[in-house]
């Protein structure tokens, strides 16, 4: 088995850290979400993607959860990670919201994306709700369809 490239190891580590942080939060269920919460979750994700399309790192970073903001520390570091490891999210050809599910005890929005290379992926966006009720993105995991996985 070949060693993972450094960027891939960083993304794997990030996924583990975000998963650990998420597991410490209060478990919520997607089925309990109101229509307003579902709309707010999709709005936050769409707003972040729109900010990526405009290369507005500061605005894109503002939609990240406090845990993600602490992990990266600055919008510049965050944007570098997105540009290097999340091209489908950074420059999607198409972006279609799917169902909201509960994964590992965390509300998670599924999105079907076709990346700039024409390949489809499913993005999983774990979400966290702030004390004021606002939703923020607590990570993003990309999964290629079975036929594209090595």
N, CA and C of each residue as an Amber inpcrd file, in Angstrom:
protein
   450
   0.8490000  -1.1850000   0.0000000   0.0000000   0.0000000   0.0000000
   0.8860000   1.2370000   0.0000000   0.6470000   2.1290000  -0.9220000
   1.4590000   3.3400000  -1.0390000   1.1310000   4.3100000   0.0950000
   2.1400000   5.0820000   0.4890000   1.9400000   6.0820000   1.5390000
   1.0600000   7.2040000   0.9960000   0.2630000   7.7630000   1.8560000
  -0.5960000   8.8750000   1.4580000   0.2590000  10.1170000   1.2610000
  -0.0720000  10.9550000   0.2570000   0.6450000  12.2230000   0.1080000
   0.3930000  13.0870000   1.3380000   1.3250000  14.0280000   1.6400000
   1.1760000  14.8650000   2.8410000  -0.1720000  15.5680000   2.9330000
  -0.6740000  16.0990000   1.8190000  -1.9630000  16.8010000   1.8690000
  -3.0780000  15.8420000   2.2450000  -3.0330000  14.6030000   1.7300000
  -4.0630000  13.6090000   2.0250000  -3.9840000  13.2030000   3.4980000
  -2.7600000  13.0810000   4.0310000  -2.6160000  12.7470000   5.4640000
  -3.2010000  13.8620000   6.3170000  -2.9730000  15.1290000   5.9240000
  -3.5270000  16.2650000   6.6620000  -5.0410000  16.2190000   6.6470000
  -5.6310000  15.9220000   5.4750000  -7.0880000  15.8620000   5.3800000
  -7.6420000  14.7140000   6.2080000  -6.9420000  13.5670000   6.2140000
  -7.3720000  12.4370000   7.0330000  -7.3120000  12.8040000   8.5030000
  -6.2230000  13.4380000   8.9200000  -6.0890000  13.8800000  10.3070000
  -7.1720000  14.8930000  10.6550000  -7.4410000  15.8170000   9.7510000
  -8.4900000  16.8040000   9.9790000  -9.8270000  16.1060000  10.1890000
 -10.1220000  15.1080000   9.3630000 -11.3690000  14.3690000   9.5000000
 -11.4850000  13.6930000  10.8500000 -10.3890000  13.1210000  11.3260000
 -10.4010000  12.4780000  12.6390000 -10.6160000  13.4810000  13.7560000
  -9.9390000  14.6270000  13.6610000 -10.0790000  15.6610000  14.6890000
 -11.5030000  16.1950000  14.7080000 -12.0400000  16.4890000  13.5370000
 -13.4030000  17.0200000  13.4640000 -14.3930000  15.9860000  13.9950000
 -14.1780000  14.7260000  13.6550000 -15.0510000  13.6720000  14.1670000
 -15.0110000  13.5850000  15.6750000 -13.8200000  13.7290000  16.2510000
 -13.6800000  13.6890000  17.7020000 -14.3940000  14.8770000  18.3340000
 -14.1840000  16.0570000  17.7750000 -14.8510000  17.2480000  18.2980000
 -16.3620000  17.0760000  18.2060000 -16.8250000  16.5650000  17.0780000
 -18.2690000  16.3770000  16.8960000 -18.8390000  15.3910000  17.9010000
 -18.0720000  14.3490000  18.2120000 -18.5830000  13.3400000  19.1360000
 -18.7170000  13.8750000  20.5540000 -18.0580000  14.9750000  20.8540000
 -18.1520000  15.5600000  22.1870000 -19.4010000  16.4120000  22.3500000
 -20.0150000  16.7970000  21.2360000 -21.2100000  17.6430000  21.2850000
 -22.4440000  16.8410000  21.6420000 -23.5460000  17.5350000  21.7580000
 -24.8200000  16.9030000  22.0690000 -25.3390000  16.2250000  20.8050000
 -25.7460000  14.9850000  20.9460000 -26.2830000  14.2530000  19.8050000
 -27.6240000  14.8520000  19.4110000 -27.8000000  15.0380000  18.1230000
 -29.0520000  15.5600000  17.5960000 -29.5030000  14.6230000  16.4850000
 -30.7550000  14.7160000  16.1250000 -31.2810000  13.8570000  15.0850000
 -31.8010000  14.6980000  13.9230000 -31.4470000  14.2710000  12.7160000
 -31.8950000  14.9850000  11.5220000 -33.4130000  14.9960000  11.4270000
 -34.0600000  13.9450000  11.8860000 -35.5190000  13.8780000  11.7830000
 -36.2200000  14.9020000  12.6680000 -35.5030000  15.4320000  13.6650000
 -36.0770000  16.4170000  14.5740000 -35.9100000  17.8560000  14.0890000
 -35.2270000  18.0520000  12.9610000 -34.9800000  19.4090000  12.4720000
 -36.2430000  20.0530000  11.9280000 -36.3960000  21.3190000  12.2150000
 -37.5040000  22.0820000  11.6530000 -37.1800000  22.4520000  10.2060000
 -38.1960000  22.8500000   9.4760000 -37.9900000  23.3180000   8.1040000
 -37.0710000  24.5350000   8.0930000 -37.1910000  25.3930000   9.0960000
 -36.3340000  26.5840000   9.1790000 -34.8720000  26.1880000   9.3840000
 -34.6180000  25.1830000  10.2410000 -33.2430000  24.7260000  10.4440000
 -32.6800000  24.1020000   9.1710000 -33.4810000  23.3090000   8.4850000
 -33.0260000  22.6860000   7.2280000 -32.6500000  23.7680000   6.2090000
 -33.4710000  24.7790000   6.1230000 -33.2070000  25.8850000   5.2050000
 -31.9550000  26.6590000   5.6200000 -31.8060000  26.8860000   6.9180000
 -30.6360000  27.6160000   7.4190000 -29.3480000  26.8450000   7.1440000
 -29.3730000  25.5320000   7.3320000 -28.1900000  24.6910000   7.0760000
 -27.7910000  24.8000000   5.6110000 -28.7520000  24.6520000   4.7360000
 -28.4520000  24.7380000   3.2960000 -27.9840000  26.1370000   2.9190000
 -28.5500000  27.1400000   3.5560000 -28.1400000  28.5150000   3.2880000
 -26.6980000  28.7900000   3.6690000 -26.2710000  28.2570000   4.8020000
 -24.8850000  28.4460000   5.2510000 -23.9170000  27.7640000   4.2840000
 -24.2300000  26.5390000   3.9110000 -23.3500000  25.8060000   2.9860000
 -23.2980000  26.5180000   1.6390000 -24.4580000  26.9080000   1.1170000
 -24.4940000  27.6100000  -0.1700000 -23.7180000  28.9230000  -0.0950000
 -23.8590000  29.6280000   1.0020000 -23.1370000  30.8970000   1.1680000
 -21.6290000  30.6790000   1.1800000 -21.1770000  29.5900000   1.8160000
 -19.7500000  29.3210000   1.8220000 -19.2480000  28.9790000   0.4170000
 -19.9980000  28.1650000  -0.3070000 -19.6090000  27.8260000  -1.6800000
 -19.5840000  29.0790000  -2.5550000 -20.5610000  29.9480000  -2.3750000
 -20.5690000  31.2110000  -3.1250000 -19.3240000  32.0420000  -2.7900000
 -18.9290000  32.0600000  -1.5230000 -17.7200000  32.7910000  -1.1140000
 -16.4730000  32.1710000  -1.7430000 -16.4260000  30.8270000  -1.8100000
 -15.2910000  30.1670000  -2.4840000 -15.2210000  30.6010000  -3.9430000
 -16.3630000  30.6300000  -4.6070000 -16.3980000  31.0100000  -6.0300000
 -15.8890000  32.4310000  -6.2450000 -16.0420000  33.2870000  -5.2370000
 -15.5750000  34.6700000  -5.3140000 -14.1740000  34.8410000  -4.7310000
 -13.5680000  33.7280000  -4.2770000 -12.2590000  33.7640000  -3.6090000
 -12.2710000  34.7150000  -2.4160000 -13.3800000  34.7490000  -1.7090000
 -13.5080000  35.5710000  -0.5050000 -13.2680000  34.6690000   0.7090000
 -11.9930000  34.4860000   1.0370000 -11.5990000  33.5910000   2.1160000
 -12.1420000  33.9900000   3.4720000 -12.1710000  35.2730000   3.7410000
 -12.6550000  35.7480000   5.0390000 -14.1380000  35.4020000   5.2150000
 -14.9240000  35.6290000   4.1740000 -16.3480000  35.3120000   4.2460000
 -16.5560000  33.7960000   4.3310000 -15.8380000  33.0340000   3.5150000
 -15.9620000  31.5680000   3.5580000 -15.6210000  31.0290000   4.9420000
 -14.5800000  31.5620000   5.5360000 -14.1280000  31.1220000   6.8610000
 -15.1630000  31.4700000   7.9310000 -15.9320000  32.5250000   7.7160000
 -16.9330000  32.9430000   8.7060000 -18.0480000  31.9190000   8.8640000
 -18.2360000  31.0430000   7.8900000 -19.2820000  30.0140000   7.9630000
 -18.7830000  28.7390000   8.6500000 -17.5140000  28.6950000   9.0050000
 -16.9470000  27.5270000   9.6910000 -17.2770000  27.5790000  11.1830000
 -17.3970000  26.4100000  11.7820000 -17.6880000  26.3220000  13.2120000
 -16.5220000  26.8710000  14.0300000 -16.7710000  27.1990000  15.2780000
 -15.6690000  27.6580000  16.1370000 -14.5210000  26.6370000  16.2120000
 -14.8340000  25.3550000  16.2290000 -13.7780000  24.3320000  16.2940000
 -12.9060000  24.3600000  15.0410000 -13.5150000  24.5160000  13.8790000
 -12.7550000  24.5880000  12.6210000 -11.9460000  25.8790000  12.5780000
 -12.5270000  26.9670000  13.0350000 -11.8090000  28.2490000  13.0470000
 -10.5760000  28.1640000  13.9530000 -10.7250000  27.5150000  15.1000000
  -9.5610000  27.3380000  15.9970000  -8.5140000  26.4270000  15.3580000
  -8.9610000  25.3790000  14.7010000  -8.0510000  24.4190000  14.0820000
  -7.1680000  25.0850000  13.0250000  -7.7610000  25.9430000  12.1980000
  -6.9970000  26.5810000  11.1180000  -6.4090000  27.9280000  11.5050000
  -7.0530000  28.6550000  12.3820000  -6.4820000  29.8900000  12.8900000
  -6.6400000  31.1160000  12.0160000  -6.6890000  30.9400000  10.7090000
  -6.8250000  32.0990000   9.8210000  -7.5280000  31.6800000   8.5380000
  -8.1290000  32.6700000   7.8970000  -8.8170000  32.3910000   6.6330000
  -7.8160000  32.0010000   5.5400000  -6.5980000  32.5190000   5.6100000
  -5.5990000  32.1830000   4.5960000  -5.2270000  30.7080000   4.6510000
  -4.9910000  30.1860000   5.8410000  -4.6470000  28.7700000   5.9940000
  -5.8380000  27.9030000   5.5820000  -7.0280000  28.3070000   5.9970000
  -8.2530000  27.5880000   5.6430000  -8.4140000  27.5280000   4.1210000
  -8.2740000  28.6430000   3.4420000  -8.4480000  28.6820000   1.9900000
  -7.3860000  27.8500000   1.2700000  -6.1650000  27.8620000   1.7660000
  -5.1240000  27.0250000   1.1610000  -5.5170000  25.5620000   1.2400000
  -6.0300000  25.1260000   2.3960000  -6.4660000  23.7420000   2.5620000
  -7.5990000  23.4210000   1.5860000  -8.5690000  24.3140000   1.4530000
  -9.7040000  24.0760000   0.5560000  -9.2140000  23.9970000  -0.8910000
  -8.3690000  24.9280000  -1.2980000  -7.8720000  24.9630000  -2.6730000
  -7.0670000  23.7080000  -3.0090000  -6.2940000  23.2060000  -2.0560000
  -5.4400000  22.0510000  -2.3190000  -6.1590000  20.7150000  -2.1750000
  -7.1080000  20.6280000  -1.2540000  -7.6940000  19.3220000  -0.9740000
  -9.1690000  19.1670000  -1.2680000  -9.8430000  20.2520000  -1.6130000
 -11.2870000  20.1910000  -1.8100000 -11.7060000  20.8960000  -3.0920000
 -11.0420000  20.5900000  -4.1940000 -11.3610000  21.2290000  -5.4710000
 -12.8330000  21.1030000  -5.8600000 -13.4870000  19.9560000  -5.6260000
 -14.9100000  19.8820000  -5.9880000 -15.7660000  20.9090000  -5.2400000
 -15.4250000  21.2020000  -4.0030000 -16.1620000  22.1840000  -3.2080000
 -15.7330000  23.6040000  -3.5910000 -14.4600000  23.7590000  -3.8510000
 -13.9060000  25.0710000  -4.1790000 -14.4020000  25.5780000  -5.5360000
 -14.4610000  24.6870000  -6.5120000 -14.8680000  25.0650000  -7.8660000
 -15.8230000  24.0210000  -8.4570000 -17.0070000  23.8870000  -7.8720000
 -17.9360000  22.8740000  -8.3880000 -18.5250000  23.2600000  -9.7380000
 -18.6880000  22.2410000 -10.5950000 -19.4480000  22.4540000 -11.8360000
 -20.9390000  22.4400000 -11.5120000 -21.3050000  21.5260000 -10.6130000
 -22.6900000  21.4920000 -10.1450000 -22.6980000  21.1270000  -8.6690000
 -23.7520000  21.5520000  -7.9920000 -23.8380000  21.4510000  -6.5380000
 -25.3060000  21.2570000  -6.1990000 -25.6730000  20.0360000  -5.7560000
 -27.0840000  19.7150000  -5.5280000 -27.2870000  19.1470000  -4.1200000
 -28.1050000  19.8410000  -3.3370000 -28.3800000  19.3710000  -1.9860000
 -29.1950000  18.0920000  -2.0220000 -28.8260000  17.1820000  -1.1310000
 -29.5650000  15.9350000  -0.9510000 -30.1320000  15.9380000   0.4600000
 -30.3230000  14.7810000   1.0410000 -30.9540000  14.7090000   2.3550000
 -30.0130000  15.1430000   3.4760000 -30.6390000  15.4930000   4.5940000
 -29.9110000  15.7520000   5.8270000 -30.0580000  14.5040000   6.6740000
 -28.9260000  13.9960000   7.1620000 -28.9060000  12.7560000   7.9260000
 -28.1880000  12.9860000   9.2530000 -28.2510000  11.9980000  10.1050000
 -27.4740000  12.0180000  11.3440000 -26.3430000  11.0110000  11.1790000
 -25.1050000  11.4730000  11.2160000 -23.9230000  10.6080000  11.1240000
 -23.0760000  10.8190000  12.3660000 -22.7620000   9.7330000  13.0280000
 -21.9370000   9.8010000  14.2460000 -22.5140000  10.8070000  15.2460000
 -23.8340000  10.8510000  15.3280000 -24.4980000  11.7230000  16.2880000
 -24.5340000  13.1880000  15.8970000 -24.1980000  13.4990000  14.6560000
 -24.1370000  14.9010000  14.2370000 -25.0070000  15.1200000  12.9960000
 -25.7400000  16.2240000  12.9990000 -26.5350000  16.6150000  11.8380000
 -25.5700000  16.8060000  10.6690000 -25.8720000  16.1520000   9.5270000
 -24.9610000  16.1850000   8.3820000 -25.7530000  16.3620000   7.0980000
 -25.3810000  17.3680000   6.3310000 -26.0100000  17.6380000   5.0370000
 -25.2250000  16.9260000   3.9450000 -25.9250000  16.1100000   3.1440000
 -25.3020000  15.4650000   1.9920000 -25.5040000  16.3530000   0.7660000
 -24.4530000  16.4510000  -0.0540000 -24.5090000  17.2580000  -1.2720000
 -23.8650000  16.4690000  -2.4030000 -24.5390000  16.4000000  -3.5340000
 -23.9600000  15.7890000  -4.7360000 -23.2410000  16.8960000  -5.5040000
 -21.9560000  16.6620000  -5.7740000 -21.1350000  17.6680000  -6.4500000
 -20.4720000  17.0350000  -7.6720000 -20.4070000  17.7950000  -8.7380000
 -19.5430000  17.4450000  -9.8560000 -18.4150000  18.4640000  -9.8180000
 -17.2020000  17.9580000  -9.6570000 -16.0440000  18.8300000  -9.5170000
 -15.5800000  19.4050000 -10.8360000 -14.5460000  20.2380000 -10.7870000
 -14.0390000  20.8810000 -11.9980000 -13.4780000  19.8810000 -13.0060000
 -13.1220000  18.6790000 -12.5360000 -12.6030000  17.6340000 -13.4220000
 -13.7120000  16.7730000 -14.0220000 -14.9760000  17.0990000 -13.6880000
 -16.1030000  16.3450000 -14.2200000 -16.4730000  15.1120000 -13.4180000
 -15.7460000  14.8430000 -12.3520000 -16.0270000  13.6560000 -11.5320000
 -17.0280000  13.9760000 -10.4280000 -17.9880000  13.0780000 -10.2390000
 -18.9650000  13.2910000  -9.1630000 -18.4080000  12.8460000  -7.8140000
 -18.8190000  13.5390000  -6.7740000 -18.5050000  13.1510000  -5.3990000
 -19.7230000  13.4770000  -4.5400000 -19.7950000  12.8180000  -3.4110000
 -20.7670000  13.1850000  -2.4030000 -20.0080000  13.8840000  -1.2950000
 -20.4550000  15.0760000  -0.9440000 -19.8560000  15.8220000   0.1730000
 -20.7760000  15.6640000   1.3700000 -20.1760000  15.3890000   2.5200000
 -20.8940000  15.3020000   3.7850000 -20.4590000  16.4900000   4.6310000
 -21.4170000  17.3190000   4.9900000 -21.1440000  18.5100000   5.7870000
 -21.7110000  18.3300000   7.1960000 -20.8870000  17.9400000   8.1700000
 -21.3650000  17.9240000   9.5570000 -21.6120000  19.3750000   9.9860000
 -22.6830000  19.5780000  10.7180000 -23.0760000  20.9240000  11.1210000
 -23.1180000  21.0240000  12.6410000 -22.9140000  22.2360000  13.1190000
 -23.0530000  22.4950000  14.5470000 -23.9160000  23.7400000  14.7200000
 -24.7350000  23.7120000  15.7620000 -25.5990000  24.8600000  16.0280000
 -25.0190000  25.6560000  17.1850000 -24.8350000  26.9440000  16.9640000
 -24.2850000  27.8350000  17.9740000 -25.3530000  28.1520000  19.0250000
 -24.9380000  28.6420000  20.1890000 -25.9180000  28.9840000  21.2360000
 -26.9970000  29.9630000  20.7740000 -26.6720000  30.8240000  19.7950000
 -27.6740000  31.7800000  19.3100000 -28.6180000  31.1770000  18.2600000
 -28.4270000  29.8830000  17.9600000 -29.2840000  29.1950000  17.0020000
 -28.7320000  29.1410000  15.5930000 -27.6790000  29.9010000  15.2980000
 -27.0820000  29.9050000  13.9620000 -26.3640000  28.5790000  13.7100000
 -26.3650000  28.1510000  12.4630000 -25.6820000  26.9230000  12.0720000
 -24.3330000  27.2540000  11.4520000 -23.3310000  26.4030000  11.7140000
 -22.0080000  26.5520000  11.1290000 -21.5100000  25.1870000  10.6460000
 -20.6290000  25.2290000   9.6700000 -20.0710000  24.0240000   9.0580000
 -18.9370000  23.5000000   9.9240000 -19.0370000  22.2270000  10.2780000
 -18.0750000  21.6130000  11.2000000 -17.1630000  20.6150000  10.4940000
 -16.9750000  20.7900000   9.1980000 -16.1000000  19.9050000   8.4380000
 -16.7170000  19.6010000   7.0880000 -15.9990000  18.8540000   6.2910000
 -16.4950000  18.4060000   4.9990000 -15.7080000  17.1650000   4.6160000
 -16.4390000  16.1140000   4.2820000 -15.8170000  14.8610000   3.8680000
 -16.2990000  14.5450000   2.4660000 -15.3780000  14.2020000   1.5870000
 -15.7280000  13.8900000   0.2060000 -15.6460000  12.3840000   0.0010000
 -16.6570000  11.8450000  -0.6780000 -16.6540000  10.4160000  -1.0000000
 -16.9800000  10.2570000  -2.4730000 -16.0810000   9.5820000  -3.1930000
 -16.3290000   9.3130000  -4.6000000 -17.3000000   8.1400000  -4.7230000
 -18.0940000   8.1130000  -5.7850000 -18.9580000   6.9500000  -6.0030000
 -18.1110000   5.6790000  -6.1130000 -18.7040000   4.5530000  -5.8130000
 -17.9850000   3.2800000  -5.8070000 -17.1670000   3.0420000  -7.0660000
 -17.7250000   3.3800000  -8.2300000 -17.0130000   3.0930000  -9.4780000
 -15.7650000   3.9490000  -9.6710000 -15.6080000   5.0260000  -8.8620000
 -14.4270000   5.8790000  -8.9770000 -13.4170000   5.6590000  -7.8640000
 -13.7200000   4.7920000  -6.9280000 -12.8070000   4.5580000  -5.8270000
 -11.7530000   3.5380000  -6.2180000 -10.5400000   3.7180000  -5.7200000
  -9.4460000   2.7870000  -6.0130000  -9.5270000   1.5900000  -5.1070000
